[in-house]
Amino acid sequence: MNFVSSGYLVILAIAIGVSLWLRLHLVFRARPRVVTRSLYLAAALVVAFATFWTTTTWAARIPGIFIAGMLLVFATWQRGLTTTSVVNGLASVRAYGNLTAIQLQAVPAGATLTAMVGSMPVVRLQFKETPEVLAEFLRQYVAPKRVIIIQ
């Protein structure tokens, strides 16, 4: 195993660790995007199958294991709210202080949260909780006038 292969495994381990750490800190979990999750899982299965079907040595399998593992991390990434930030994706964790407004709107299945920077929406999440419950939580960590419930 060479230096690059070791790097792949270290990056994968860090991504899994960050994913688990954020999952433990989520207070409200957003609804998963089923289609996206399914596509990531299907891609991970194809890559894993192709990797083990076409290679014979572990050194040759490590890049495929890395790709399949990262696809699994993306597929199982949990989005939601922590006490400090809005978590949307692996590279999209927005601190409350960086958001100018958080809009909450009631929908039949719960609430939609739209995080704004200026007039631009940067994160949109679906929750099963009502807008009032989410607003009560958010007002503890964000200036109350920045949490807006849209009727």
C-alpha positions as CSV (number, residue, x, y, z in Angstrom):
1,M,0.0,0.0,0.0
2,N,1.4,3.4,-1.0
3,F,1.1,6.9,0.4
4,V,-1.8,7.8,-1.7
5,S,-3.8,4.7,-0.8
6,S,-3.2,5.5,2.9
7,G,-4.4,9.1,2.3
8,Y,-7.6,7.7,0.8
9,L,-8.3,5.6,3.9
10,V,-7.5,8.5,6.2
11,I,-9.9,10.9,4.3
12,L,-12.6,8.2,4.4
13,A,-12.2,7.7,8.1
14,I,-12.3,11.5,8.7
15,A,-15.5,11.8,6.6
16,I,-17.2,9.0,8.6
17,G,-16.1,10.5,11.9
18,V,-17.4,13.9,11.0
19,S,-20.7,12.4,9.8
20,L,-21.1,10.5,13.1
21,W,-20.1,13.5,15.2
22,L,-22.7,15.8,13.5
23,R,-25.4,13.1,13.7
24,L,-24.9,13.0,17.5
25,H,-25.3,16.8,17.7
26,L,-28.4,17.2,15.7
27,V,-31.4,18.4,17.7
28,F,-34.0,18.3,14.8
29,R,-33.4,16.0,11.9
30,A,-34.6,17.0,8.4
31,R,-36.5,14.6,6.2
32,P,-34.1,12.7,3.9
33,R,-34.1,13.3,0.1
34,V,-35.2,9.8,-0.9
35,V,-34.3,10.0,-4.6
36,T,-30.8,11.4,-3.9
37,R,-30.1,8.9,-1.2
38,S,-31.2,6.0,-3.5
39,L,-29.0,7.2,-6.3
40,Y,-26.0,7.5,-4.0
41,L,-26.6,4.0,-2.6
42,A,-27.0,2.5,-6.1
43,A,-23.8,4.2,-7.2
44,A,-21.9,2.9,-4.2
45,L,-23.1,-0.7,-4.9
46,V,-22.1,-0.4,-8.5
47,V,-18.6,0.9,-7.7
48,A,-18.1,-1.7,-4.9
49,F,-19.2,-4.5,-7.2
50,A,-17.0,-3.3,-10.1
51,T,-14.0,-2.8,-7.8
52,F,-14.1,-6.3,-6.4
53,W,-15.0,-7.9,-9.7
54,T,-12.2,-6.3,-11.7
55,T,-9.3,-6.1,-9.2
56,T,-7.3,-8.8,-7.5
57,T,-5.0,-6.9,-5.1
58,W,-5.9,-4.8,-2.1
59,A,-3.7,-2.0,-3.4
60,A,-5.8,-1.8,-6.5
61,R,-9.1,-2.0,-4.5
62,I,-8.4,0.9,-2.2
63,P,-9.5,3.7,-4.6
64,G,-12.7,1.9,-5.4
65,I,-13.3,1.3,-1.6
66,F,-12.7,5.0,-1.1
67,I,-15.2,6.0,-3.8
68,A,-17.9,3.6,-2.6
69,G,-17.3,4.6,1.0
70,M,-17.6,8.3,0.2
71,L,-20.8,7.6,-1.7
72,L,-22.2,5.8,1.4
73,V,-21.2,8.8,3.6
74,F,-23.1,11.1,1.2
75,A,-26.1,8.7,1.1
76,T,-26.3,8.5,4.9
77,W,-25.5,12.2,5.7
78,Q,-28.1,13.5,8.1
79,R,-29.3,17.1,7.6
80,G,-31.0,19.2,10.3
81,L,-30.4,21.7,13.1
82,T,-27.8,21.8,15.9
83,T,-27.5,24.3,18.6
84,T,-24.9,26.3,16.5
85,S,-25.7,25.7,12.9
86,V,-27.9,24.5,10.0
87,V,-26.5,21.3,8.6
88,N,-27.3,20.7,4.9
89,G,-24.4,18.7,3.5
90,L,-20.9,17.6,4.0
91,A,-19.6,21.0,2.7
92,S,-22.7,23.0,3.8
93,V,-22.8,23.6,7.5
94,R,-24.0,27.2,8.1
95,A,-23.5,28.8,11.4
96,Y,-26.5,30.8,12.7
97,G,-24.4,33.9,12.9
98,N,-23.8,33.8,9.1
99,L,-27.5,33.7,8.3
100,T,-29.5,36.9,7.9
101,A,-32.9,35.2,8.2
102,I,-34.5,31.8,8.8
103,Q,-37.9,31.5,7.2
104,L,-40.3,28.8,8.4
105,Q,-43.4,27.8,6.5
106,A,-46.1,25.3,7.4
107,V,-46.6,22.5,4.9
108,P,-49.0,19.6,5.2
109,A,-46.2,17.2,6.3
110,G,-44.7,19.6,8.8
111,A,-42.5,22.7,8.1
112,T,-40.1,24.0,5.5
113,L,-37.0,25.9,6.7
114,T,-35.3,28.3,4.3
115,A,-32.0,29.8,5.5
116,M,-31.2,33.1,3.9
117,V,-27.9,35.0,3.4
118,G,-29.0,38.5,2.3
119,S,-32.0,37.9,0.0
120,M,-30.6,34.6,-1.3
121,P,-31.8,31.2,0.0
122,V,-28.8,29.0,0.7
123,V,-30.4,26.0,2.5
124,R,-33.9,24.5,2.2
125,L,-34.9,21.7,4.6
126,Q,-38.1,19.8,5.3
127,F,-39.1,18.9,8.9
128,K,-41.9,16.9,10.4
129,E,-42.1,19.4,13.3
130,T,-44.4,22.4,13.1
131,P,-43.0,25.9,12.4
132,E,-43.8,27.0,16.0
133,V,-41.7,24.3,17.5
134,L,-38.8,25.0,15.2
135,A,-39.1,28.8,15.8
136,E,-39.1,28.3,19.6
137,F,-35.9,26.3,19.4
138,L,-34.2,28.7,16.9
139,R,-35.0,31.8,18.9
140,Q,-32.8,30.4,21.7
141,Y,-29.8,30.6,19.4
142,V,-30.7,33.2,16.8
143,A,-31.9,36.8,17.3
144,P,-35.7,36.4,17.5
145,K,-36.4,39.0,14.7
146,R,-34.3,36.8,12.3
147,V,-36.6,33.9,12.7
148,I,-39.7,34.5,10.5
149,I,-42.8,32.3,10.3
150,I,-44.5,32.7,6.9
151,Q,-48.2,32.1,6.9
